[in-house]
C-alpha cells in the first residue's frame, strides 16, 4: 500500500495530466480516504477468501499515457466467433481509444471517453460521477478514483431507445507487470433503454496484470438496461471490480456476470431499488480450473414496495480452482409486496477444487415472497451412465452435462446474438479451446 501512496504524492501532476479538471477534482478526497482505509481487510466478513493487499503488493507500474498505438488492433479483435451486430468501442490499459464507431447512435446518445463527457456535459457529469462509489464503495473504489486516467461513459437521454447493443472491449497487456484502473459511468434517463456488453481480454500471457474497475449505473424511472460483463483474460490477470446500480420506479435492469477464463477475480455488485415496481435480474456464471479463483459478492437492497429481484449464480470448477459466492438480499421494513429469489448452484469436478457459498436473506417486511438456496455436488452418475449407454463417449457426455448445467444462465442473456455466441464460447471453454482466443469481437 505504501508504494501507491508514495507514487501518488510524487507523480500527482503526471496523474492529472491529460484528464478533465472535473476528474482531477475528485482525486484528493478519494486518496485521503484510501490512505485511511486501505484495501479491504482480509478475513473481514465479506473478504474471507481473497487477500487484496497481498495481490496488489507487487511493484506494479501505471499506464499514464495511452498505449493503443503499440497494438495491432485488427489482430486483437480477430476471432473465429461470429461478430455481434453492435456499436463497437474499446480501451487499452484503461485508456479509451479515440477512434469512434462509424455507425451513428441515436440523437443525443453519448458513448465514449469519460474525460470528453466531463468536458462536454459538466453538469450531468458532476451530478453522477463517483456518487455511488463514494457512498458505498470500499477502499478499492477510493484507489480507483485517485489513480484513474480515463474511462467510458454511456449516456442515453429521456425516452431514447438504443436498439443495437453497444460493445466495449477492455484490453490489458504490456511488457512489464502493471495495474490498470478502469471506470464506467452509465446514465439512462427516464424512459430510456440500452444494452451494453463489456468484454475483458488480455493481450499477453506472461506479465502479471491487475485491473481495478468501478462501474456506476443509474437507471431512471421507466428505463430499461441490459448489462453483460464477459471476462476472457489470461491466467496471469487480477480483476477487482465493484459495480453500483441505482434504479428508479418501474425500471428494469438485467445484469449478466460471466467469467470464462481468468487468474484471480473479485466482483462486487450492489443494487439499490429506490423506486417502487422496479426489478433486477442478476445472473452469473463462472468456469474455472487449475488454480483460478472467482469470488462474487452481491448485495440487493429492496427499499420500496412492489419490487422484484431474481438472482442466479452457477459455477463449474475443476483442477484446484476456488469459487466463492456471497449473496445478500435485504428487504427494508416498508418494502412490502417484495418478490426476491436467490439461487446458487455449483458443480465440482474433483475433490481438490473448493466452493464456498453464503446465500443470505434479511427480511424486515411481513408481506413478501422470498426464497434462497444453494446446492453443491458432482455430475450425476446416472445421467452419465445413461448417455454412455447410448453410445456417447465419456468426454463428450461430460461436456454435454456441463453445458446443460449452465444453459439457464445463458438463456438469461437478453441480447439474442450474444446469447448464441455465448453458447459457442462456453462449449469452447469446456473443450479447452478458449485459452488461445485473444478476443471474441
N, C-alpha and C positions, 0 to 999 in steps of 0.2 A: 504493500500500500504506500509506503514512504516514497518509493520511486516515482509514483504518479503525482504525489504532492509536490515533490521536487521539480518534476517536469513541468507541471502547470505554472509554478512560480517562476521558473527560468525562461519558459518559452511562451508566456501568455500572449505577447504581441504576435508571435507566429501563429498561434492558435486562432486569434481573432482575424488574421489577415485573410481577405477574400470572402468573409462572411458578412451577412447583414448585421447592421447595428442592433436590430431587434433580437437576433440570435445571440449576439455577444452580450447583450444586456442581462441575460439570464444566467450567465456563467458564474459570476462571483457568488451569488447566493447558493447556487447548486454546489459549487466547490466547497463552501464553508459547511454545508450540511454533510457532504461526503467526508470531509475531514473529521467531523464529529461522529458520524455514524459508521463510516467504513462500509465494506461489503457486508451482505447478510451473514449473520453468525452461523457457523457450522454447529450442528446438533441443536439449534433452536427448533421450535415446534414445526416450522414449515420448511426447514432445511436439514432434515435428518440424514440425508444420503448424498448430499453434494456439498463439497467444500470449495466455495468460490474463491476465497482468499488464496488457497493453495493453487487452484487452477490458473489464477492470474498473477502468480508470484514470479513468473519468468520475466526476463528483461525484454518485454515486448517493445517493438518500435511502432510509431504512429505514422500514418499517411497524412501529412499536412497539405499535400498538393495532389491534384487529380493525376491518376496513373493510366487512364484509358488508352493513351497513345502507345503504351507498351504492349498492348494485347492485340492479337489478331481476332477481332470481334466476330468476323464471319465464321472462324473456326470455333470460337466459344459457343456460338449458337447453333452449330451443326449437331444434328441428332437424327437417328432413324425413326423417331417417334413423329407421327404426323403433326403438322402445325395446328395450333388453335387459332381460330378466327378472332383476333383480338387486336387492340391497340397496344403496341409494344414499346416499352421503355426499359432502361437498365442503369445500374450503378456499379462502379468498380471501386472496391475498397472504401465503400461508404460515400463516394462522391457521385452525385447524379450526373450521368453523361448527357451533354447538352444537345446532342443530335435528337431531334424530335421525330416521332412517327409521322409519316406523310399523310396518313388518314386524318380527316378533320373530326374533332369531337363536336358534340352539340354546342350551340352558342352559350357562352358563359361558363362552361366547364373548364377547370384548370387541372391539368395533370402534368406535374413537372417538379422543378427544383424547389426545395424548401426556402433557400435564400432568395430566389426570384419571387416566390409568392410573398414573402415578407416585404419585399420592396414594392410590389405592385398592389398588394392589399394589406397594408399595415394594420388597419383597424380590425379586420377579420382575423389576421394572424395573432395579434395581441390578445384577442378575446379567447382564443382556443389553445394556442401553443403552450405546452407544459402545464396546463391547468389540472389535468387528471394525474399526470405522473408526479407533479409536485405534491399533490394532496394525498395520493395513495401509493406512490412508488417506494421502493427500497433505496438503499444507498447505491445500488446499481443504476437506478434511474438518475440519481444525482450525478454519478460518474459520467453517464452518457451525456447529460445536458451540459456538463462542464467542458467536455472534450470534443463534442461532435463538430464535424466540419461541414456537413451537408446532409441532405435528406430528401424526402419525397412528400409531395402534397397532392391529394385528390380533393378537389372542391367541386361539389355539384349544387348549383343554385336551386331555388324553390321550384317544385313541380317539373323538374327536368329528369327525363328518363334516358340513361346511357345504356342502350340496348346491347351493344357489343361489350364483351369483357375487356378489362384493362389488365395488362400483364406487366409486372415489374420484376426484372431478374437481377438479383444481387450476386456479384462475382467477387470472391475473395481469393487472394493469392499474391505471391511475390517471392523474392529471393531470400528474404530474412523472416524470422518469426515476427509476427505483427499482430496488433489489435486494431479492430475496425469498430467505429461507433456509428450505427445506422439509426435513422429516425424516419418515422412515417406519421403523417397527420392526415386524417380522413374526416371531411366535413360534409355531411348531407343535410341540406336544409329541408324545410317542411315539404313533404310530398315528393322528394327526390328519390331516385333509385340508381344503383350501380352495382357492378360485380368486379372484384379485384382479386387477381391471382398474383401471389408473391413467391418467386422461386429462389432458393438459395443454392448456389453452386460454388465449388472450389476449383480454382484453376490449377493449382499444384497439389501434388500428393505428399511431398516431403516436408516443407517447412510447416511448423506449428502456426496455426492461425486462429485467433479468437475474435469473436464478434459480440458486441452488446447491441441489442435492438429494442427500441422503445416505440410502440405504436399507440396512438391516441385516436379513437374513433368516436365521432359524435353523430348519432342518428336522430334527427329531429322528428317531430310529430308526423305520422303517416309516411315516413320514409321506409325504404327497403334496401338492405345492403347484404350482399353475399361476399364473404371474405375467405379465401383459401390460402394457407401457407404450406408450401411444399419444400421440404429440405432434402436435397441430394448433394451432400458435400462429401469430404474425404474423412478418413479415419483420424486425421490429424487436426480436426477442427473442433473448436469450442463455441457453442452458440448459447448465449444467455439473453433471453428475450422476456420483455414484460409488455403485455397488451392490456389496454384500458378501454372499456366501451361504456358509453352513456347513451341510454335510449329514452326518447320522448314517448308520449302517448301514441298508441296504435302503431308503433314502429315494429319492423320485423328485421331481425339480424340472424344470419346463418354463418357460423364460423367452422371451418374445417382445418384442423391442425394435423399435418401428415409428415411423419419422419420416415424416410425410406433408407437413407444412408447418412451416417454421421460419425462423430467421435464421442463428444460429450454434449448433451443438450439439456437445457433447463428452460421450460416455457411457463411463464406465469400469465394467467388470463383472468382479469377482473371485469365483471359485467354489473352495471348498476341499472336496474329497471326503475327509472324515476317517473315514468308516465304510465297511467293506467292502460290496460289492454295491450301492452307491449309484449313481445315474445322473442325468445332467443333459442336457437338450436346450436348446440356446441358439440361437435363430433371430432374425435381424434383417433389417429392410427399411428402405431409405431412398430417397425420391424427392425430387430437388432440381433446381432450375433457377435462372435469374437469377444472383445472387451468393451463394446459400445455401451453407453449409458444414456437412457432417455428418461427425464424427470419432468412430469407435467403437474402443475399446481393450478387449480381453478377455484374461483370464488364468484358466485352469482348472488347478488343482493336483490331480493324482491321487496321493493319499498312502497309499492302502490297496489291497490286491489286489481283483480282480474288479469293478472299477468301469467305467462306460461314460460317454462323452460324445459328443454329436452336435452339431456346430456348423455353421450355415449362415447366411451374410450375403449379401444381394443389394442392389445399388444400381442405380438408373436416374437418370442425370444428363443435364442439358441446359443450355442457356444458358452461363453462365460459372461454374457450380456446381463445388464441390470436394468430393470424397468421400475419406475415409481409413478404412482397415481395418487394424488392427494386432492380430492374434490370436496368442495364445501358449498352448500346452498343454505342461505339464511332467509327466512320468511319473517318479515317485520310484523309487529303487533297489529298494525292496521291494514296489512296486505291480505285481506280476506279474498276468497274465491281464487286463491293461487293454485296453479297446477304445476308441480315440479317433479321431474323424474330424472334419476341419475343411475347410470349403469356402467360398471367396469368389468370387462371380461378379458381373460389372459390365457394364452396358450404357450406352454413351456415345452421345449424340445428335448431337454435332458435335466439331470439333477444338478448341474453346475450353474445354470443361469438362475437369476433371482428376480422375484417380483414382489414389490411392497405396495400395498394398496390400502387407502384410508378414505372410503366414501363417508361423507358426513351430511347430516340434515339438522338444522336448527330451526324449529318452528315455534313462533310466538303468537300465531293467529290460530283460531279454532275452527274455521270453515275453509278447509283446504283439501286438495288431493295431492299427496306427496308419497314418493317411494324412492328407495335407493337400494342397491345391491351390488355384490361382487362375486365373481367366480374365477378360480384359477385351476388349471388342470392340463392334461396332456391330450394328444389326439385320441379320438375314440377308436379303440382297437377293434371293436365290432364293425364299425363303418369301414375301417381299413381292410379288415379281412373280407368283407363283402365285396369291396371294389377289386381286391386282388383275385377273388374267386371268379370275377367276371373278366379276367384276363388283363387287367390294368397293372402295369409294372409298379413295384413298390414306390419308387421315387416319384412317379407321375401321380400315384394315388395320394401321397403325402402333399404334393403341391396342390392338387385339386381341393383337398380338405382345408388346407391353409387359406387358399383363395376364397373358398366358400365362407370361412370364418370371418374374413374381412369384408365380405360383399355388402353387408348392410351399411357399413361406414362409407364405402364407395358410392352406394346408391344415394347417400345423403348429400352428395355434391350436386348443387342446383344447375351448374353450367354443363349442358349436355356434352359438348365437345371435350371439356375437361374430364368429365366422368368417364367417357370412353377411353381417353388417353391414360387415365389412372389405372384402368384395368390392365392395360399393356405394361405400364410401369411396375405395378405390383407383381405381375407374373414374371417380368424380367428380374425383379429383385429376388423372388423366391428361387429362380433358376440360377442366381449368382451372376447374372449378366449385366447388372446395373453399374458395377464398380468402374467400368471403363467408359461410362457415359458422362461427358462433361456438361451436358445441358439437355434440356428437353424442349427447347423453344423452336 
